[in-house]
Amino acid sequence: MALDPDIMACAGLVERGDPQRFAATMAAPVPAREKLFPLYAFNVEVSRAPWVTQESMIAEMRLQWWRDVLEEIRTGAEVRRHEVATPLATVLDPDMAERLDALVEARRWDIYRDPFEDMDAFRTHLTDTSGLLLLAAARALGDVPEAPILKAGYAQGVANWLRAVPELERQGSIPLVEGTHAAIRALADDALTDLAETRRTRLAPEVRPAMLALWQTDAILKKARRDPAAVSEDRLTLPPFRSRLGLMHRALTGRW
């Protein structure tokens, strides 16, 4: 079955900008891909907006553009023609469009790169970004309970964040509230606990392809807990062949 050109464009954006979610989506059934790729392409566009310019005003304008798109979807207005915004409007309902405004707002942190005030602010940031994205992906495929999906998304966010720490620091950010080995162990351990709690939730089969995006989360968090120095030394990347085998197993068994 040939995919819509906009969906193909979204897939290309995700492949270049978020290869882990691209691999997970390609392991999903084609009907699920048509809903997941616009969401993940939206996330790529929003997450990179603060990094493509040194001018904070231009970055703010880029983020506002996406907030306006979400507002058009929320209110049922005509959505501007765009290779990502157009298919995104077919995926999001008004409630989820309103909720994702917090995801865009959270990306303002990347513009100004101020330290997080405390762990509550850190957790809110990852819940509003990774958590809400996973919730939107799951709800695009079926009905899901909100709280456990947000917890799983937060755990995924912690894993991705720890892997990104060296680059964030090179860009002048202070990504962790506390960067000691003990604090990193505690952060990874708490995220693993959230993930374990989520996995006790029964999800409908049609929703499970959205959860394939978590395919590397366990392994990264366990590695950070076991070897917290791997965070600052940029050693959290997993062996590609082994991790792809894990993804294939999850896709075939429906386990996530």
ZIUR-V848900 format. One record per backbone hydrogen bond with DSSP energy under -0.5 kcal/mol. CO is the residue of the C=O (numbers start at 1). NH is the residue of the N-H. E is the energy in kcal/mol with one decimal. If there is no record, write none. Layout:
co-><CO/CO>
nh-><NH/NH>
e-><E/E>
This chain:
co-><4/5/6/7/8/9/10/11/12/13/14/18/19/20/21/22/23/25/29/29/30/32/32/33/35/36/37/38/39/40/41/42/43/44/45/46/46/48/48/49/54/55/56/57/58/59/60/61/62/63/64/65/66/67/68/69/70/71/72/72/82/84/85/87/87/88/88/93/94/95/96/98/99/100/101/102/103/104/105/106/107/107/108/108/109/118/119/120/121/122/123/124/125/126/126/127/129/130/131/132/133/134/135/136/137/138/138/145/146/147/148/149/150/151/152/153/154/155/156/157/158/159/160/161/162/164/165/166/167/168/169/173/174/180/181/182/183/184/185/186/187/188/189/190/191/192/193/194/195/197/198/204/204/207/207/208/208/209/210/211/212/214/214/216/217/218/219/220/221/222/223/227/228/228/229/230/231/239/240/241/242/243/244/245/246/247/248/249/250>
nh-><8/9/10/11/12/13/14/15/16/17/18/22/23/24/25/26/27/28/32/33/34/35/36/37/39/40/41/42/43/44/45/46/47/48/49/49/50/51/52/52/56/59/60/61/62/63/64/65/66/67/68/69/70/71/72/73/74/75/76/77/86/88/89/90/91/91/92/97/98/99/100/101/102/104/105/106/107/107/108/109/110/111/111/112/113/122/123/124/125/126/127/128/129/130/131/132/133/134/135/136/137/138/139/140/141/141/142/149/150/151/152/153/154/155/156/157/158/159/160/161/162/163/164/165/165/168/169/170/171/173/172/175/116/184/185/186/187/188/189/190/191/192/193/194/195/196/197/198/199/200/201/207/208/210/211/211/212/212/213/214/215/217/218/220/221/222/223/224/225/226/227/230/231/232/233/235/234/243/244/245/246/247/248/249/250/251/252/253/254>
e-><-2.4/-2.3/-2.5/-2.7/-2.1/-2.0/-2.4/-2.7/-1.9/-2.6/-2.9/-2.2/-2.4/-2.0/-2.4/-2.4/-1.0/-1.5/-0.6/-1.9/-1.7/-1.2/-2.5/-2.7/-0.9/-2.6/-2.5/-2.3/-2.0/-2.1/-2.6/-2.5/-2.9/-1.9/-0.8/-0.6/-0.5/-1.4/-0.9/-0.6/-0.7/-2.1/-2.6/-2.1/-2.2/-2.2/-2.6/-2.0/-1.2/-1.9/-2.5/-1.7/-2.2/-2.0/-2.2/-2.2/-2.7/-2.4/-0.9/-1.4/-2.5/-2.2/-1.8/-1.0/-0.6/-1.3/-2.2/-2.3/-2.0/-2.2/-2.2/-1.0/-1.5/-1.7/-2.5/-2.2/-0.9/-0.8/-1.8/-1.7/-0.9/-0.6/-0.7/-1.6/-3.1/-1.9/-2.8/-2.4/-2.2/-2.1/-2.4/-2.7/-1.2/-0.7/-2.0/-1.7/-1.9/-2.1/-2.2/-2.6/-2.3/-2.7/-2.7/-1.5/-0.6/-1.1/-1.3/-0.9/-2.4/-2.0/-2.3/-2.6/-2.3/-2.3/-2.4/-2.4/-2.4/-2.1/-2.6/-2.6/-2.9/-1.7/-1.3/-0.8/-0.6/-2.6/-2.6/-1.9/-1.6/-2.6/-1.5/-0.5/-0.5/-2.4/-2.4/-2.2/-2.5/-2.7/-2.7/-2.6/-2.0/-2.3/-2.0/-2.2/-2.3/-2.4/-2.2/-2.1/-1.9/-1.2/-2.3/-1.7/-1.0/-1.7/-0.6/-1.2/-0.6/-1.0/-1.0/-2.0/-1.9/-1.5/-0.7/-2.2/-2.5/-2.8/-2.0/-2.4/-2.3/-2.3/-2.8/-2.3/-1.5/-0.6/-1.8/-3.0/-1.3/-2.3/-2.4/-1.9/-1.7/-1.9/-2.5/-2.3/-2.1/-2.6/-2.3/-2.2/-2.0>
